[in-house]
Amino acid sequence: VQLVESGGGLVPTGGSLRLSCAASGFTFGEYAIGWFRQAPGREREGVACHSDAEHRTSYADSVKGRFTLSTDNAKKTAYLDIDNLMPEDTATYYCVTDQICPAVAVEFSVWKTPDYWGQGTQVTVSS
């Protein structure tokens, strides 16, 4: 399994960004795919997850309304669109795969060990 993120960078507060995750080594769509982030000095936190099998895309409360996860099965790529970026969104963002997604926002707090991780892409929001 290989997950390769791209699209990070330096963005002003209020700006938007699209992160991409190119996946290979497994049948895209048969597993959940999602995004984590890790800010300096903080634990990794799951922020979004999509599962074709469960017909569900779910988000952590901290990002609901500003983050949108989408997938293109033909391209085997997942995207994370981030709107209205804030300085607290500064973090390394990781693409992950797992068996299932958190069903509701509160379950993101216990979603800690997805099966596979990408190498991460840095997002820095200037204030």
N, C-alpha and C positions, 0 to 999 in steps of 0.2 A: 504494500500500500504506500502510495506517495501522494502527499498533499502539498501543493506549492502555492503560497500566497503571494499576492502582488497588489500594488495600488496604494500602499501607504505613503505618507509624506508629511510635509509641514503645511498646515491649513490655518487660516485665521478663524477666530471665534465667529460662529454663525455660518460658516462655510459648509460645504458638502463634500463627500468623498465616496467613491465606490471601491471596495476591496474585492478582489477575485481570488478564487481557490480552484486551481486546476487539479483534478483528481485522476489517479490511475492506479492500476493494480487490483481493482475490485469492480464489481458490477454496480455502476453508479445508479442510484435510485433504489437499490435493495437494502441499503443501510441509511440510517439517519446521518445527516451532515449538519454541522453547526459551527458556531464561533465562540471562542473564549477571548478574554483579554486579561492582561496583567499590567497594572500600573506600577510605577516604582514604589517599592516598599510595601506592596499589597499582595494579597493572594490572588491567584488566577480565579476569574469568575466567568461562568457561562453566561452568554447574553442572548443567544438566538439558536434555534434548532429547527430543522425541517425533516420530516419523514414522509416519503411517498406512501409507504405501507400503512402508516397510521393516518394518512390524509390530514396532516397537521403541521403547522408552523407556529412555534411558540416563542415567547420573548420574556426575558427578565423584566421585572417592573422598572428597573433603573433605566431601561432603554426603550420601553414601549412607546410607540408613537413617533420615534425619531429614527429607529433602525428598521430596515426591511431586508429580510433574507429572501433570495430568490434562487432558482436553479435552472440550468439549461441541460437537460439530460443528454441531448445530442452532442453538446460540447463537453460534457462531463465536468461542468464548472458550476460552482456556487458563488453567489455574490452577496455582499453585505453593503447596502446603501445606507449611509449615515447622513442625516440632515441636521441642521442647526447644531453643529459641533460646538462643544464647550470644553474649556481647559481640562475638566475632570475626565474627558474622554481620552486624554493622552495616555497611551498604553501600547504595548505590543499586542497585536491581534493574531490569534491562532485559529486556523481551520482544523476541525476535528471530525472524526466519524465515530459512530457508536451504534449499538443495537437498536435503541429506542431514544426518543426525545423526552425531556421533561414535559409532562402533560399540561401543567399550569405554572404560573410564574413562581409560586412559592417553591416548587420542586427544583428550580435552578440553584437554590442555595445548597442543595445536597448533591448536585451533579458535579462530581469532582474528577472522575477517572474515565473519560472516553477512551475508546480502544486505540485510536491513532491520532497523532498530532502532526501538523505542519511545522515549519521552522519559524514561522511568525513574520509579521510585517509591522513596522513601527509607524504609529500615527502620533503626530505631535500637533497640538492645537495651541496656537499663540494667543495670548490674551491682549 
